[in-house]
Amino acid sequence: LQSLLSSMKHACEILTRDPEGGAARIPFETFSFLYSYLVSIDGEIPEEKTEAFLHKIKEQADRQTGMVLLRNF
């Protein structure tokens, strides 16, 4: 799981429009797509854990104009 979250951190840093050193925000839809894709490749994280994690992230993103921040995960 740690390497998956590390991969997501790097993806956020690459895909963000925030300036270098900023919050590295990306839209929830992008985050969800990438996370789900990486989880499917990994194959070791149960679907219910994936859904619960994405639900928690979505709740936070909804309070942040639909954006996911690195501190959210």
N, C-alpha and C positions, 0 to 999 in steps of 0.2 A: 504493500500500500504506500509506503514512503516513497518508493521510486515513481509510482504513479502520480502522487501529489507533486513530486519534484518536476516531473514531465509537464504537469499542468501549469506549474509556476513559470517554467521556461516558455511554454506556449503563450501564456498571458503576456509575458514580457516581450515576446516577438510580435504578437498581434495587436497590442494596445496602440492607441493613438495618443496616449499620455506621453509627456516628455520623459526623457531618460531620468530614472530615479523617482518617477511619479508612482501613482497607485497601481499602475498596470491593469487598469479596468478593461474588461471585455464584456460584450453583451452576454446575458445568460444563455441565449440560444446557442451561441458559439461555444461557450463553456460546456454546456450540456452535450452537444454533439461530439466534441472532442473527448470529453470524459467517457461517454458511453462507448465510443469507438475504442479507446484504449482499454477499457474494462473488458470489452468483448475479445480483444487480442490476448489480454492477460488470462482470462478464463478462470481465475481463482476467487473472484469476488462474487458472492451470491447476489442475485438480482434484487432481492429485498433490501440488501445493504446499499446497493447502488441507488435504488429508488428513494430510500430514506435520506441518503446523503444529498442527492439532487433536490429533494423537497426542501431540506434545510437551507441549501444554497439559494434556491428560488425565493424563499421567504425573505432572505437578506437582500437579494437583488431587487425584489419588489420595493423595498424601502430605499433603494439607491438608484432610482430611475432605470431599473432593469439591468444594471451593470454588476458584474462580479468583481470584487477586489481580492487581491492576494490574501489579505487578512481574514477573509471569509472561510478559508479552508486550511 
